[in-house]
Amino acid sequence: MQFDIKKVVRPNIEKLKPYSSAKDEFSGEARVLLDANENSLGSPLTKWYNRYPDPYQKEIKEKLAFIKKVQANQIFLGNGSDEIIDLLFRTFCEPGKDNIIICPPTYPMYEVGANINNVEIKSAPLLSDFQLNVAHIEQLVNANTKIIWLCSPNNPTGNSLDRIDIETVLNHFNGIVVVDEAYINFSKQKSFVQSLEDYPNLVVLQTLSKAWGLAGLRVGMCFASKEIVGYLNKVKPPYNISMVAQELVLKALEEVGQVNDMIQHLVEMRIALAEVIASMPHVQKVYPSDTNFLLVKIPHATKLYQYLCTKGIILRDRSSLPNCENSVRITIGNEQENTELVDAMAEWIAQTFDKA
């Protein structure tokens, strides 16, 4: 099936003349910067921060291109993945006309983004094993379906989606397929980043917030064809990644080894915590996880959540989501936090069930 991005992008975006800064119009060596109405005397912090940042984050993209083994023009950076999600809606979906497909239970920002942009949402819920219902997805697609959102490893269920199912969607859908890999670093599954050349309609989302531990900097990564990246660059705000964030990200990207060590440690703690919780009385299931969290099924999960809140231990109650009844999502903490969690859960279980 031949993918034609011109048939997917919104016509007004195709015609859009993006904001142009002097950095776009000048490619030489700049010595005297008198173009952007900045304060030429500096700032209370340092003269460096009185200037606007690189609008296209070229240094970061060059480092990421080396790490991810892609071209720099296949990378887009956003103010967190949430900005990228919103930009994808604004670039490809006509408000009040187009629709998207989500596969709940999944990351709620796909639905929020659709509602903000007045885009119809079609749902193909995951099967009981939390895998894609490919046949249902196919039934939902029509001429106005622009994006299919797939989260793998999935939030909140923790499992990776079957690769063959994702490839089936990519091969048979003529719109944009977003594979959100926010948790891919905690999984043994192969990333779809290396499949960009095979699928021109593929968009892969990753983040520096999870494995890299940089949630406070708000930097999300998007990997796609240079054409898709080009459209996102037309729509994005001129300076969407701050200079401070760019500086710190560049430093962090020098520490790949340290990040890999943290990932290994978190995975080891995930395995250990899963075993402990699974052995606790009345816990019905600890779902397999390829992430830095666990989905745990236990009777009266909402009451457990509320009890832990009184102890200052905050989880996510996921009981209201499809196929997640009586479930809580538990992020893997450090050793002390995990111990406090287990002790508090044991205390609640004893109070709730032993007196019954």
One Martini backbone bead per residue (centre of mass of N, CA, C, O) as a GRO file, in nm:
protein
  356
    1MET     BB    1   0.094   0.038   0.025
    2GLN     BB    2   0.072   0.371  -0.061
    3PHE     BB    3   0.226   0.646   0.085
    4ASP     BB    4   0.073   0.984   0.115
    5ILE     BB    5   0.132   1.271   0.283
    6LYS     BB    6  -0.052   1.475   0.123
    7LYS     BB    7  -0.322   1.310   0.227
    8VAL     BB    8  -0.273   1.382   0.547
    9VAL     BB    9  -0.213   1.656   0.551
   10ARG     BB   10  -0.304   1.958   0.615
   11PRO     BB   11  -0.362   2.207   0.393
   12ASN     BB   12  -0.271   2.451   0.576
   13ILE     BB   13   0.009   2.325   0.636
   14GLU     BB   14   0.116   2.306   0.351
   15LYS     BB   15   0.082   2.638   0.323
   16LEU     BB   16   0.252   2.711   0.552
   17LYS     BB   17   0.421   2.986   0.695
   18PRO     BB   18   0.665   2.992   0.896
   19TYR     BB   19   0.836   3.094   1.136
   20SER     BB   20   1.111   3.338   1.107
   21SER     BB   21   1.431   3.352   1.191
   22ALA     BB   22   1.754   3.446   1.170
   23LYS     BB   23   1.853   3.148   1.191
   24ASP     BB   24   1.710   3.074   0.917
   25GLU     BB   25   1.848   3.319   0.732
   26PHE     BB   26   2.130   3.242   0.877
   27SER     BB   27   2.458   3.052   0.825
   28GLY     BB   28   2.676   3.189   0.957
   29GLU     BB   29   2.895   3.377   1.153
   30ALA     BB   30   2.799   3.508   1.458
   31ARG     BB   31   2.874   3.818   1.651
   32VAL     BB   32   2.629   4.026   1.606
   33LEU     BB   33   2.323   4.041   1.795
   34LEU     BB   34   2.038   4.231   1.627
   35ASP     BB   35   1.742   4.055   1.578
   36ALA     BB   36   1.563   3.962   1.871
   37ASN     BB   37   1.530   4.166   2.112
   38GLU     BB   38   1.743   4.137   2.313
   39ASN     BB   39   1.941   4.153   2.595
   40SER     BB   40   2.267   4.280   2.560
   41LEU     BB   41   2.356   4.276   2.888
   42GLY     BB   42   2.192   4.033   2.993
   43SER     BB   43   2.163   3.869   3.315
   44PRO     BB   44   2.137   3.758   3.642
   45LEU     BB   45   2.301   3.503   3.554
   46THR     BB   46   2.383   3.525   3.229
   47LYS     BB   47   2.465   3.605   2.912
   48TRP     BB   48   2.365   3.342   2.780
   49TYR     BB   49   2.038   3.379   2.869
   50ASN     BB   50   1.971   3.634   2.669
   51ARG     BB   51   1.945   3.412   2.457
   52TYR     BB   52   1.827   3.230   2.223
   53PRO     BB   53   1.776   2.925   2.125
   54ASP     BB   54   1.801   2.660   1.941
   55PRO     BB   55   1.528   2.575   1.742
   56TYR     BB   56   1.673   2.270   1.641
   57GLN     BB   57   1.884   2.119   1.814
   58LYS     BB   58   2.150   2.018   1.665
   59GLU     BB   59   2.340   1.885   1.875
   60ILE     BB   60   2.144   1.678   1.982
   61LYS     BB   61   2.077   1.538   1.710
   62GLU     BB   62   2.362   1.439   1.653
   63LYS     BB   63   2.381   1.255   1.901
   64LEU     BB   64   2.124   1.090   1.853
   65ALA     BB   65   2.199   0.981   1.575
   66PHE     BB   66   2.431   0.810   1.683
   67ILE     BB   67   2.277   0.644   1.897
   68LYS     BB   68   2.020   0.560   1.691
   69LYS     BB   69   2.091   0.536   1.387
   70VAL     BB   70   2.023   0.817   1.243
   71GLN     BB   71   1.904   1.098   1.112
   72ALA     BB   72   1.873   1.423   1.202
   73ASN     BB   73   1.612   1.466   1.000
   74GLN     BB   74   1.454   1.229   1.193
   75ILE     BB   75   1.436   1.455   1.422
   76PHE     BB   76   1.221   1.546   1.700
   77LEU     BB   77   1.169   1.803   1.946
   78GLY     BB   78   0.999   1.827   2.260
   79ASN     BB   79   0.791   1.943   2.522
   80GLY     BB   80   0.768   1.674   2.541
   81SER     BB   81   0.553   1.437   2.418
   82ASP     BB   82   0.296   1.611   2.440
   83GLU     BB   83   0.366   1.813   2.220
   84ILE     BB   84   0.385   1.607   1.990
   85ILE     BB   85   0.100   1.508   2.003
   86ASP     BB   86  -0.030   1.782   1.938
   87LEU     BB   87   0.118   1.830   1.665
   88LEU     BB   88  -0.001   1.587   1.518
   89PHE     BB   89  -0.287   1.688   1.523
   90ARG     BB   90  -0.231   1.976   1.388
   91THR     BB   91  -0.109   1.850   1.118
   92PHE     BB   92  -0.332   1.592   1.039
   93CYS     BB   93  -0.605   1.710   1.182
   94GLU     BB   94  -0.927   1.790   1.116
   95PRO     BB   95  -1.143   1.963   1.266
   96GLY     BB   96  -1.455   1.799   1.264
   97LYS     BB   97  -1.353   1.544   1.058
   98ASP     BB   98  -1.147   1.373   1.182
   99ASN     BB   99  -0.980   1.064   1.289
  100ILE     BB  100  -0.895   0.836   1.556
  101ILE     BB  101  -0.701   0.561   1.703
  102ILE     BB  102  -0.746   0.370   1.996
  103CYS     BB  103  -0.607   0.131   2.267
  104PRO     BB  104  -0.761   0.038   2.523
  105PRO     BB  105  -0.553   0.065   2.754
  106THR     BB  106  -0.393   0.393   2.769
  107TYR     BB  107  -0.260   0.678   2.701
  108PRO     BB  108  -0.453   0.967   2.768
  109MET     BB  109  -0.331   1.194   2.569
  110TYR     BB  110  -0.470   1.109   2.309
  111GLU     BB  111  -0.754   1.193   2.400
  112VAL     BB  112  -0.697   1.479   2.487
  113GLY     BB  113  -0.585   1.578   2.213
  114ALA     BB  114  -0.844   1.526   2.055
  115ASN     BB  115  -1.033   1.710   2.220
  116ILE     BB  116  -0.879   1.976   2.182
  117ASN     BB  117  -0.893   1.927   1.844
  118ASN     BB  118  -1.163   1.809   1.750
  119VAL     BB  119  -1.131   1.479   1.743
  120GLU     BB  120  -1.225   1.185   1.665
  121ILE     BB  121  -1.287   0.886   1.860
  122LYS     BB  122  -1.160   0.557   1.822
  123SER     BB  123  -1.216   0.225   1.962
  124ALA     BB  124  -0.973  -0.054   2.020
  125PRO     BB  125  -0.964  -0.268   2.236
  126LEU     BB  126  -0.796  -0.464   2.406
  127LEU     BB  127  -0.737  -0.757   2.477
  128SER     BB  128  -0.713  -0.968   2.750
  129ASP     BB  129  -0.381  -0.967   2.680
  130PHE     BB  130  -0.310  -0.673   2.568
  131GLN     BB  131  -0.372  -0.690   2.264
  132LEU     BB  132  -0.436  -0.643   1.950
  133ASN     BB  133  -0.729  -0.563   1.750
  134VAL     BB  134  -0.694  -0.570   1.425
  135ALA     BB  135  -0.979  -0.610   1.311
  136HIS     BB  136  -1.104  -0.363   1.455
  137ILE     BB  137  -0.925  -0.149   1.335
  138GLU     BB  138  -1.004  -0.201   1.039
  139GLN     BB  139  -1.311  -0.132   1.080
  140LEU     BB  140  -1.260   0.179   1.168
  141VAL     BB  141  -1.149   0.256   0.909
  142ASN     BB  142  -1.138   0.557   0.716
  143ALA     BB  143  -1.098   0.839   0.519
  144ASN     BB  144  -1.062   1.009   0.818
  145THR     BB  145  -0.818   0.846   0.908
  146LYS     BB  146  -0.497   0.958   1.040
  147ILE     BB  147  -0.451   0.811   1.334
  148ILE     BB  148  -0.257   0.558   1.504
  149TRP     BB  149  -0.234   0.459   1.847
  150LEU     BB  150   0.068   0.309   1.988
  151CYS     BB  151   0.166   0.140   2.294
  152SER     BB  152   0.523   0.034   2.317
  153PRO     BB  153   0.505  -0.009   2.588
  154ASN     BB  154   0.228  -0.019   2.787
  155ASN     BB  155   0.004   0.231   2.918
  156PRO     BB  156  -0.059   0.040   3.213
  157THR     BB  157   0.023  -0.276   3.151
  158GLY     BB  158   0.354  -0.321   3.047
  159ASN     BB  159   0.332  -0.435   2.767
  160SER     BB  160   0.412  -0.562   2.465
  161LEU     BB  161   0.348  -0.545   2.148
  162ASP     BB  162   0.301  -0.714   1.876
  163ARG     BB  163   0.496  -0.677   1.604
  164ILE     BB  164   0.319  -0.795   1.379
  165ASP     BB  165   0.074  -0.616   1.436
  166ILE     BB  166   0.211  -0.347   1.379
  167GLU     BB  167   0.297  -0.416   1.088
  168THR     BB  168   0.012  -0.456   0.981
  169VAL     BB  169  -0.078  -0.166   1.022
  170LEU     BB  170   0.147  -0.030   0.852
  171ASN     BB  171   0.073  -0.192   0.578
  172HIS     BB  172  -0.268  -0.106   0.583
  173PHE     BB  173  -0.215   0.202   0.647
  174ASN     BB  174  -0.253   0.549   0.509
  175GLY     BB  175  -0.147   0.664   0.767
  176ILE     BB  176  -0.059   0.741   1.083
  177VAL     BB  177   0.183   0.565   1.290
  178VAL     BB  178   0.205   0.553   1.641
  179VAL     BB  179   0.494   0.464   1.838
  180ASP     BB  180   0.507   0.444   2.183
  181GLU     BB  181   0.847   0.435   2.352
  182ALA     BB  182   0.890   0.532   2.656
  183TYR     BB  183   0.976   0.212   2.768
  184ILE     BB  184   1.199   0.062   2.590
  185ASN     BB  185   1.456   0.048   2.788
  186PHE     BB  186   1.301  -0.192   2.970
  187SER     BB  187   1.323  -0.364   2.712
  188LYS     BB  188   1.386  -0.639   2.475
  189GLN     BB  189   1.271  -0.493   2.258
  190LYS     BB  190   1.260  -0.373   1.946
  191SER     BB  191   1.290  -0.092   1.793
  192PHE     BB  192   1.129   0.118   1.542
  193VAL     BB  193   1.355   0.313   1.454
  194GLN     BB  194   1.489   0.094   1.246
  195SER     BB  195   1.202   0.125   1.047
  196LEU     BB  196   1.176   0.393   0.883
  197GLU     BB  197   1.249   0.295   0.587
  198ASP     BB  198   0.993   0.092   0.571
  199TYR     BB  199   0.799   0.337   0.708
  200PRO     BB  200   0.663   0.643   0.612
  201ASN     BB  201   0.415   0.630   0.847
  202LEU     BB  202   0.621   0.642   1.082
  203VAL     BB  203   0.602   0.709   1.442
  204VAL     BB  204   0.843   0.765   1.704
  205LEU     BB  205   0.825   0.763   2.054
  206GLN     BB  206   1.030   0.926   2.296
  207THR     BB  207   1.225   0.971   2.610
  208LEU     BB  208   1.394   1.151   2.891
  209SER     BB  209   1.204   1.080   3.152
  210LYS     BB  210   1.283   0.789   3.222
  211ALA     BB  211   1.567   0.639   3.186
  212TRP     BB  212   1.719   0.931   3.197
  213GLY     BB  213   1.592   1.117   3.433
  214LEU     BB  214   1.443   1.403   3.274
  215ALA     BB  215   1.152   1.513   3.348
  216GLY     BB  216   1.219   1.823   3.427
  217LEU     BB  217   1.299   1.909   3.117
  218ARG     BB  218   1.112   1.838   2.884
  219VAL     BB  219   1.201   1.581   2.662
  220GLY     BB  220   1.106   1.481   2.347
  221MET     BB  221   1.096   1.213   2.100
  222CYS     BB  222   1.108   1.206   1.734
  223PHE     BB  223   1.070   0.951   1.480
  224ALA     BB  224   1.106   1.014   1.124
  225SER     BB  225   1.057   1.139   0.852
  226LYS     BB  226   1.161   1.424   0.700
  227GLU     BB  227   0.875   1.512   0.624
  228ILE     BB  228   0.741   1.500   0.900
  229VAL     BB  229   0.946   1.681   1.045
  230GLY     BB  230   0.896   1.929   0.866
  231TYR     BB  231   0.605   1.980   0.961
  232LEU     BB  232   0.663   2.011   1.264
  233ASN     BB  233   0.852   2.261   1.222
  234LYS     BB  234   0.620   2.448   1.116
  235VAL     BB  235   0.432   2.429   1.389
  236LYS     BB  236   0.615   2.497   1.593
  237PRO     BB  237   0.758   2.664   1.812
  238PRO     BB  238   1.048   2.828   1.789
  239TYR     BB  239   1.127   2.779   2.126
  240ASN     BB  240   1.066   2.471   2.275
  241ILE     BB  241   1.372   2.452   2.383
  242SER     BB  242   1.561   2.528   2.620
  243MET     BB  243   1.878   2.609   2.701
  244VAL     BB  244   1.902   2.448   2.960
  245ALA     BB  245   1.801   2.181   2.847
  246GLN     BB  246   2.014   2.152   2.626
  247GLU     BB  247   2.264   2.146   2.805
  248LEU     BB  248   2.180   1.896   2.983
  249VAL     BB  249   2.137   1.693   2.759
  250LEU     BB  250   2.423   1.692   2.649
  251LYS     BB  251   2.546   1.579   2.908
  252ALA     BB  252   2.375   1.317   2.930
  253LEU     BB  253   2.466   1.192   2.645
  254GLU     BB  254   2.757   1.115   2.778
  255GLU     BB  255   2.594   0.886   2.986
  256VAL     BB  256   2.514   0.593   2.882
  257GLY     BB  257   2.634   0.397   3.091
  258GLN     BB  258   2.477   0.502   3.338
  259VAL     BB  259   2.196   0.448   3.223
  260ASN     BB  260   2.228   0.141   3.187
  261ASP     BB  261   2.266   0.087   3.488
  262MET     BB  262   1.990   0.192   3.580
  263ILE     BB  263   1.818   0.005   3.415
  264GLN     BB  264   1.918  -0.260   3.537
  265HIS     BB  265   1.835  -0.192   3.829
  266LEU     BB  266   1.532  -0.150   3.776
  267VAL     BB  267   1.476  -0.432   3.666
  268GLU     BB  268   1.562  -0.586   3.917
  269MET     BB  269   1.352  -0.448   4.102
  270ARG     BB  270   1.104  -0.535   3.946
  271ILE     BB  271   1.136  -0.838   3.982
  272ALA     BB  272   1.143  -0.839   4.292
  273LEU     BB  273   0.871  -0.691   4.344
  274ALA     BB  274   0.689  -0.888   4.192
  275GLU     BB  275   0.746  -1.132   4.375
  276VAL     BB  276   0.649  -1.012   4.641
  277ILE     BB  277   0.359  -0.931   4.561
  278ALA     BB  278   0.268  -1.213   4.449
  279SER     BB  279   0.304  -1.345   4.753
  280MET     BB  280   0.071  -1.197   4.850
  281PRO     BB  281  -0.213  -1.189   4.993
  282HIS     BB  282  -0.480  -1.140   4.751
  283VAL     BB  283  -0.314  -1.131   4.512
  284GLN     BB  284  -0.404  -1.192   4.178
  285LYS     BB  285  -0.198  -0.995   3.999
  286VAL     BB  286   0.112  -0.970   3.815
  287TYR     BB  287   0.201  -0.817   3.549
  288PRO     BB  288   0.381  -0.818   3.294
  289SER     BB  289   0.697  -0.627   3.239
  290ASP     BB  290   0.857  -0.355   3.016
  291THR     BB  291   0.903  -0.157   3.260
  292ASN     BB  292   0.887   0.084   3.551
  293PHE     BB  293   0.622  -0.096   3.610
  294LEU     BB  294   0.320  -0.215   3.782
  295LEU     BB  295   0.042  -0.428   3.744
  296VAL     BB  296  -0.211  -0.466   4.005
  297LYS     BB  297  -0.428  -0.719   4.124
  298ILE     BB  298  -0.684  -0.622   4.369
  299PRO     BB  299  -0.892  -0.611   4.601
  300HIS     BB  300  -0.983  -0.297   4.662
  301ALA     BB  301  -0.786  -0.091   4.516
  302THR     BB  302  -0.895   0.188   4.598
  303LYS     BB  303  -0.846   0.147   4.903
  304LEU     BB  304  -0.547   0.108   4.882
  305TYR     BB  305  -0.483   0.380   4.762
  306GLN     BB  306  -0.601   0.548   4.997
  307TYR     BB  307  -0.423   0.434   5.220
  308LEU     BB  308  -0.146   0.513   5.099
  309CYS     BB  309  -0.197   0.816   5.103
  310THR     BB  310  -0.189   0.834   5.421
  311LYS     BB  311   0.133   0.742   5.392
  312GLY     BB  312   0.259   0.892   5.129
  313ILE     BB  313   0.172   0.680   4.901
  314ILE     BB  314   0.184   0.703   4.543
  315LEU     BB  315  -0.035   0.594   4.309
  316ARG     BB  316  -0.231   0.431   4.050
  317ASP     BB  317  -0.564   0.419   3.977
  318ARG     BB  318  -0.694   0.173   3.721
  319SER     BB  319  -1.000   0.064   3.757
  320SER     BB  320  -1.153   0.235   3.514
  321LEU     BB  321  -1.024   0.060   3.309
  322PRO     BB  322  -1.005  -0.153   3.070
  323ASN     BB  323  -0.924  -0.457   3.218
  324CYS     BB  324  -0.852  -0.291   3.524
  325GLU     BB  325  -0.989  -0.404   3.749
  326ASN     BB  326  -0.854  -0.382   4.042
  327SER     BB  327  -0.605  -0.164   3.984
  328VAL     BB  328  -0.255  -0.089   4.017
  329ARG     BB  329   0.010   0.146   3.966
  330ILE     BB  330   0.367   0.074   4.003
  331THR     BB  331   0.642   0.233   4.065
  332ILE     BB  332   0.976   0.205   4.062
  333GLY     BB  333   1.174   0.246   4.316
  334ASN     BB  334   1.362   0.254   4.558
  335GLU     BB  335   1.446   0.053   4.808
  336GLN     BB  336   1.295   0.210   5.030
  337GLU     BB  337   1.027   0.254   4.880
  338ASN     BB  338   0.963  -0.047   4.834
  339THR     BB  339   0.955  -0.124   5.133
  340GLU     BB  340   0.729   0.068   5.220
  341LEU     BB  341   0.517  -0.048   5.036
  342VAL     BB  342   0.510  -0.341   5.134
  343ASP     BB  343   0.443  -0.279   5.429
  344ALA     BB  344   0.175  -0.127   5.372
  345MET     BB  345   0.032  -0.352   5.220
  346ALA     BB  346   0.042  -0.563   5.447
  347GLU     BB  347  -0.119  -0.395   5.649
  348TRP     BB  348  -0.379  -0.369   5.477
  349ILE     BB  349  -0.439  -0.667   5.435
  350ALA     BB  350  -0.471  -0.738   5.732
  351GLN     BB  351  -0.703  -0.533   5.793
  352THR     BB  352  -0.905  -0.627   5.556
  353PHE     BB  353  -0.899  -0.965   5.569
  354ASP     BB  354  -0.849  -1.091   5.857
  355LYS     BB  355  -1.128  -0.968   5.984
  356ALA     BB  356  -1.344  -1.119   5.788
   0.00000   0.00000   0.00000
